[in-house]
Amino acid sequence: MFTVTTNGFSHDFKSEEEYYANDFFGRKAGLSVSGQLEGEMAATAFGKIYTFGPSFRAENSNTPKHLAEFWHIEPEVAFAELDDVIEIAEEMLKFVIGELLKKCPDEVAFFDAHFEKGLRARLEELISHDFGRVTYTEAIKLLQESGENFVYPVEWGCDLQTEHERYISEKVFKKAVFVTDYPKEIKSFYMKQNPDGKTVAAVDLLVPGVGEIIGGSEREADYDKLIAEMQKREMNLDLYADYLDLRKYGTVPHGGFGLGFERLIMYTTGMANIRDVIMFPRTVGSIR
């Protein structure tokens, strides 16, 4: 996270606690990496919601797909399990691309002619099929048996890299594919723990040419399991009091996903670098 402060450098403060106690909010604060936790509160009140706003991530990732500030679409739905999250994600992506092809034919033709030959055909192909589905464990086996010489080694428990994701979507399924049930150690604390004790009800949508474009999960609704996982990760429970109260006083199965808006623009225009689809790209070592 990016730290938010109005205090400049000073020797007047004897400790970090004193520094932040005299700061704008009276405590340490940072820019949001996601609206999800707040979105869960809204979804339990209203049933179905989405947030759309900027997210800020201080990752030292200088790749064509990463920004320090990007726009984030995050639906959250109450009374939804993982299968429901997957269905909503597929329907949303197909609808958006279908509307784009129908309402913006000239723009699609322009990008097809000047940036990616065959763009329109690729988009039409994507939405013409049911998306595939494979578990993380099955995906690892497919990668290990592929005979490909990947830059990043493949073993159960590793985080899938873009080269792995593209192989699964482009070479194995030859279409968009949902990968589910990731090891809990490589996913976030709030994801629902599966009965096997090793995996969580997480899902990533992989698309040909890009790799991951959507990430989501069913959320952990069990208060005790959530507390145990947070303590295992040595998280400060006091900072999540409002979030924990959602479970403490009763909750429902719910879930959602996040879609990076600029990554979607990249995919639908054929642009190769995310910096070319946002007005002011903010990245490692560069702010304007």
N, C-alpha and C positions, 0 to 999 in steps of 0.2 A: 504494500500500500504506500501511497505518497502521504507523507506527514503534512498536516495542515497546522500552521502556526503563524502568529503575528509577532512573536518574540524574535528579535535578532540575536546575534551572538553576544553573550554577556558573561562576565565573571560574577555578577551579582547573585546568581542562584547557586546554592550549595549542593543541590541534587537535581536529578531528573524530575522527581516528584514536585519539588518546589518550582521548577521551570514551568511545568505544565499547569500547576495550580494557579499560576499567574498569567496563563495564556487566555485566549479569547473565550474558549468554552469551559475553562477551569479544569480541563483534563486533556489527556492526549487524544488526538483525533486524526483521522485520515480521510482521503477521498475514497468514495465507494468503488469497489471492484464489481459490484452487482447490486441490482435492486431486489434480488430474490427473497432475502429474509423478510423484508418489509412486504413484498408481494405475497408471501405466504399468509401474513396477517390479514391482508386485504381479501385474499381468496376465501379464507375461512369466514369472512363477514359477508361477501357478495357472491360467492360461488365460483365465478369465472372472471379473471381479471388479466390485464397485461400491463407491463411497464415498458416505456420506450424513452430512453435517455442515455446520456453519456456514462461510460464506465472508464475507470482509470486504473491501469495496472503497471506497476514499476518493475516489469520484467526486463532483464538485460537480453532481450531477444531482437536481434537485428536481421529479421527475415522479411521476405516479401509479403508475409501474412500477418505481421504483428505491428500494432500501434500502441503507444502509451495511453492514448485517449481514443475510444471508439464508441459507436452508438450501438445500443444493445436492445433487442426485442425479447422480452421475457414473459411469456404467458404462464399463469399458475391457475390450477383448477382443483377445486374441492371435490371429494368423492371420486377421485381418479387414481387408478393404479397404473403400473408401468405400461400395460397394453393400451390404455386410454391415452397416455402421453404420446406413445408412438403413433397412434392413429391421428391425433391432432396435428402432430408435426408433419406427417406425410400429407395430410389434407391441406394444411396451410401452404407448404412449399409448392404443391401442385397448383393450388389456386392462384398464388402470386405469379408464378411463371406463366400459367395459362392466360391470366389477365394481361401480363406484359406482352406476350406474343400477339394477343388480340388487339390491344389498344395502342401499342407502340411499334407497329411494323416497320416504319421508316427508320426509327432509331436502331432496331435490331438489325435491319439490313445494312445500316452504316457500320456497325461494329463487326458484322459478319464480313463485310468487304474490306475493312481496314485494320482490324485487330485480331480476329480469329476466324479463319475460313471454316465454314460449316457450323457456325455458332447456332443458328436457328435450328438446324437439323439436330444438333446435340440437345438443345433444350426441349424440342418436341419429343425426342427419344426418351429423355428423362421422365417426362410426365405421362408417357404412354404405357408404362409398366407399373405393376405393383412393386414397391421397393422390397429388396431382399431383407433377410434377417438371419443373423448368426450370433452365437454366443462368443464371448471373448475367448473362452477355452477352445472352442472349435476354430476360431480365427487363428489362434496361436499354432494349432496343429497344421492348418492349411499353409501358414507361412513357413513352418519348419520343414514341411514336406515339398515345398515349392521348388527347391533347387536353386533359388535366387541367391545371389551374393549381396545381401543387404549391408549397408554401411553400419547400421545399428543391429547388434545381435538380438535374436528373438528367443525369449524364454518366458515361461509362465510367470507372471508378476511384473513384467516390464511394461512401461507405458508405450503404447503404439506410437511410432513416429509417422511422419507424413508418407515416407516411402512404403511403410507397411500398409497404411490406410489406402493409399492409391492402388497398391497391388490387389488388395481385397476387392475394391470397388471396380477397378478397371480390368484386371486379368481373371479374377475368379468369378465374380458375379456379373461383370460387364453392365452394371447399373447401380443406382443408389442402393445402399444397404445399411441397415441398422445393426450395430454391434451392441450386445447387451451383457449384463452380469459380469462386470469388471471386478478384479480383486479389490477388496475394501481398502487395502493399504495405499492404493494409488488414486483413490477417489475421495471426495469430500466427506466430512464428518456427518453431514445431515442426510446422507442417502440411506434408504431403507436396507437393512441387513437381511440377506437371504437366509433361509433355513440351514444352508450348508455351513454357515459360520465363516466362510472364506470370501464370499462375493456380495456385492450390493446390487440393488435393482436400478442400475445406471444404464444409460443408452447414449451412444454417439451415432449421428447420421453421417456416413461417408459418401461422398459423391465423386464420380470420375473427374479427374483433372485438378481437383483441389484437395481432397481428403476430407477431414472433419469440417462440417458446416453448422451442425447443431449438436449441443450437448445437454442432456437432461437426466431426470431420474424421478422415481417415486421417492417421497421424502419419508424419513423415519418418523413414525407417529408414536412409537413407544417411548415414553418419558425416561424410563430407567435405562433402556438401551442407548438412548441419545446421550444421557448424562455419562454413562460408562465410556462411550466412545470419545467424548470431549475430554474427560479426565485422562484417558489413555494418551491423548495427544497434548496433554498439559495445557489446555485452553483455560482462560479465565472465565469461569461461569458467570461471574457478576456482569460481564459485558454483554451477555446474551440473556439476561433475565427476562426481557419481554418475549423473546423467541421461545424460551423454555416454558413460559407460562401458557403458550398455545397447547402444549402437551399436558402440562401439570393439571390443568383444569378441564381436560377432555378435548379430544380432537377427532378428526376423520381422516381416512386415507386421502392423500392429495399429492400432486406432483406437477411438474412443469419442465420447461427447457429454456435455453438461451440461444439466440441466433445473432451472430455479429452482422449488423446491417451492411457494413462495408464489404465483408466477405461475400454476402449475397449479391451485392452490386458487382463485385469482381466476377462471380460465377456467371451472372446473367449478361455481362458485357464482353467477357473474354479478356479483360484487362489483367495483366500479369503481376502487377504490384499494387498492393493496397494503398500505397501513398498517392496513387493516381486517381483514386475514387473518393477522396475526402479533401475538402477545401484547404484545411490547414493540418497537414500530417505532423503529428508530434511523436517522436521516436527517441531512442537512446541517443543522447548527445545532441539532439536537435529539437528546438522549440521555437515557434514563430507565431 
